[in-house]
Amino acid sequence: MTEAPEELPCFPGYETLGEIYCVSFVRDLSPEEVLRRFGVDEESMEEMAFDELDYRSVESMRDDAAGYIGAARVGDWTVVIEPGGWQIAVDSETYARVSRGTGVVSVCRHDYASDTFAYIVDGTPVVWFDPMLPDERSGSDPDRFVEKMREVGLDPNHDINGPGIDHPIERSFALASSITGLPFSPDMLNLRFLGAEPLEE
């Protein structure tokens, strides 16, 4: 794997999250409220570091779902990490609850399905696409971020018969940074996350 261009701001530590994960940013909600909306065992909530969150999820991994998730406040946003999970970006029931009355920006890597970039407002996907196919967007306003997409190398007019998109996840994080205004500095790795176990379906 070649290194991503230095100008792309990526969420720190994303490289260690493995083959499936979702990193989401929820505006103006506390970590506690985001976890409640996601659907967790509130008795399991406890503070921990990023590395511990990833370890806990690996230890309690479920079939194609995160066994442990974490949330931490960063400016006006709460960052939510689902190691081994994908629900905020893809599952309509989950993102409807989490995004109720607010906005969510989500980057999801899934090596056995499709990667996803999603911008969801009040339960409705506004912009949704596979970062490898940024020309095939859906949502209520799929062209909202076309200029920002061009700036980070996710060509909204991408030709599927031409060269592929290199570093699609890194470019998705750069787009998330542009939308949220968060710089994704290495200091984020020092955040204390509120972790919890998702409720069984």
PERAHU-V472306 format. One record per residue. N is the residue number from 1. RES is the residue in three letters. PHI is phi in radians with two decimals (none if undefined). PSI is psi in degrees with one decimal (NA if undefined). Layout:
n/res/phi/psi
N/RES/PHI/PSI
N/RES/PHI/PSI
This chain:
n/res/phi/psi
1/MET/none/127.3
2/THR/-1.44/152.9
3/GLU/-1.25/146.4
4/ALA/-1.25/149.9
5/PRO/-0.95/141.0
6/GLU/-1.09/-26.0
7/GLU/-1.31/-7.0
8/LEU/-1.53/113.0
9/PRO/-1.31/117.5
10/CYS/-1.99/151.3
11/PHE/-1.11/123.7
12/PRO/-1.12/136.7
13/GLY/1.56/-2.8
14/TYR/-1.08/-28.3
15/GLU/-1.11/-23.6
16/THR/-1.57/-2.2
17/LEU/-1.45/-7.3
18/GLY/1.62/-158.0
19/GLU/-1.49/-19.1
20/ILE/-2.39/126.2
21/TYR/-2.91/162.7
22/CYS/-2.37/128.7
23/VAL/-2.05/119.3
24/SER/-2.18/156.6
25/PHE/-2.24/120.1
26/VAL/-1.99/124.5
27/ARG/-1.40/134.5
28/ASP/1.04/28.2
29/LEU/-2.16/146.8
30/SER/-1.29/157.4
31/PRO/-0.95/-40.6
32/GLU/-1.06/-44.6
33/GLU/-1.19/-39.1
34/VAL/-1.08/-44.6
35/LEU/-1.12/-39.9
36/ARG/-1.08/-44.3
37/ARG/-1.14/-37.7
38/PHE/-1.06/-41.1
39/GLY/1.84/80.7
40/VAL/-2.17/164.4
41/ASP/-1.34/104.0
42/GLU/-1.10/-24.2
43/GLU/-1.18/-20.4
44/SER/-1.57/-2.8
45/MET/-1.12/130.3
46/GLU/-2.75/154.7
47/GLU/-1.39/143.8
48/MET/-2.83/166.7
49/ALA/-1.44/165.6
50/PHE/-0.96/-47.8
51/ASP/-1.07/-37.9
52/GLU/-1.19/-38.3
53/LEU/-1.04/-47.3
54/ASP/-1.10/-42.7
55/TYR/-1.08/-45.4
56/ARG/-1.06/-39.9
57/SER/-1.17/-41.1
58/VAL/-1.09/-40.7
59/GLU/-1.16/-28.4
60/SER/-2.07/25.1
61/MET/-0.98/139.8
62/ARG/-1.89/174.1
63/ASP/-1.15/107.8
64/ASP/0.95/39.5
65/ALA/-2.75/152.3
66/ALA/-1.22/136.0
67/GLY/-1.59/-9.6
68/TYR/-2.76/135.9
69/ILE/-2.26/161.6
70/GLY/-2.42/154.0
71/ALA/-2.46/141.1
72/ALA/-2.53/145.8
73/ARG/-1.44/132.5
74/VAL/-2.39/103.7
75/GLY/1.06/-128.0
76/ASP/-1.50/4.6
77/TRP/-2.13/155.5
78/THR/-1.95/123.9
79/VAL/-1.54/133.6
80/VAL/-2.11/127.6
81/ILE/-2.01/126.5
82/GLU/-1.98/87.4
83/PRO/-1.20/122.3
84/GLY/1.46/4.4
85/GLY/-2.14/176.3
86/TRP/-2.70/4.6
87/GLN/-1.20/-39.9
88/ILE/-1.12/-33.9
89/ALA/-1.38/-28.1
90/VAL/-2.12/-37.8
91/ASP/-1.42/117.5
92/SER/-1.12/-35.9
93/GLU/-1.17/-40.7
94/THR/-1.19/-50.4
95/TYR/-1.22/-25.3
96/ALA/-1.14/-41.5
97/ARG/-1.19/-47.8
98/VAL/-1.18/-36.6
99/SER/-1.61/4.3
100/ARG/-1.01/118.8
101/GLY/1.29/11.3
102/THR/-2.66/-170.4
103/GLY/-2.12/150.4
104/VAL/-2.32/133.1
105/VAL/-1.98/128.5
106/SER/-2.37/136.2
107/VAL/-2.09/122.5
108/CYS/-2.20/126.8
109/ARG/-1.82/132.1
110/HIS/-2.55/99.2
111/ASP/-1.17/-15.1
112/TYR/-1.92/6.2
113/ALA/-2.47/-122.4
114/SER/-2.18/143.4
115/ASP/-1.25/159.6
116/THR/-2.49/137.4
117/PHE/-2.01/132.2
118/ALA/-2.42/138.4
119/TYR/-2.15/115.5
120/ILE/-2.17/132.5
121/VAL/-2.22/122.4
122/ASP/0.88/45.3
123/GLY/1.50/-5.2
124/THR/-1.97/123.3
125/PRO/-1.10/122.1
126/VAL/-1.63/-45.5
127/VAL/-2.34/128.3
128/TRP/-2.57/127.3
129/PHE/-2.83/161.4
130/ASP/-1.46/122.6
131/PRO/-1.02/-20.2
132/MET/-1.35/-16.9
133/LEU/-2.30/62.7
134/PRO/-1.17/-10.8
135/ASP/-1.39/-18.4
136/GLU/-1.77/69.6
137/ARG/-1.64/152.1
138/SER/-2.32/179.1
139/GLY/2.08/175.4
140/SER/-1.28/-21.6
141/ASP/-2.57/67.8
142/PRO/-1.10/-18.9
143/ASP/-1.69/10.1
144/ARG/-1.02/-38.5
145/PHE/-1.95/27.1
146/VAL/-1.06/-37.0
147/GLU/-1.19/-43.5
148/LYS/-1.10/-37.5
149/MET/-1.08/-44.8
150/ARG/-1.05/-41.2
151/GLU/-1.07/-31.8
152/VAL/-1.75/4.5
153/GLY/1.55/17.2
154/LEU/-1.79/81.4
155/ASP/-1.05/115.2
156/PRO/-1.18/-13.8
157/ASN/-1.93/27.0
158/HIS/-0.90/134.5
159/ASP/-1.66/113.8
160/ILE/-1.05/-22.8
161/ASN/-1.54/-3.5
162/GLY/-1.71/-161.4
163/PRO/-1.06/146.2
164/GLY/-1.31/171.4
165/ILE/-1.45/118.4
166/ASP/-1.51/146.5
167/HIS/0.91/53.5
168/PRO/-1.11/-36.7
169/ILE/-1.22/-43.9
170/GLU/-1.06/-39.5
171/ARG/-1.20/-32.1
172/SER/-1.16/-40.6
173/PHE/-1.12/-38.4
174/ALA/-1.09/-38.6
175/LEU/-1.15/-42.3
176/ALA/-1.06/-39.9
177/SER/-1.10/-41.5
178/SER/-1.13/-39.4
179/ILE/-1.28/-42.8
180/THR/-1.46/-22.7
181/GLY/1.39/7.0
182/LEU/-1.49/133.2
183/PRO/-1.43/-9.9
184/PHE/0.97/51.7
185/SER/-1.31/157.6
186/PRO/-1.00/-21.6
187/ASP/-1.05/-20.4
188/MET/-1.06/-26.5
189/LEU/-1.17/-15.3
190/ASN/-1.61/0.9
191/LEU/-1.10/148.2
192/ARG/-1.65/118.6
193/PHE/-1.62/145.1
194/LEU/-1.61/112.0
195/GLY/-1.79/155.5
196/ALA/-2.85/159.2
197/GLU/-1.58/127.3
198/PRO/-1.10/147.5
199/LEU/-1.20/145.8
200/GLU/-1.19/141.8
201/GLU/-1.21/NA
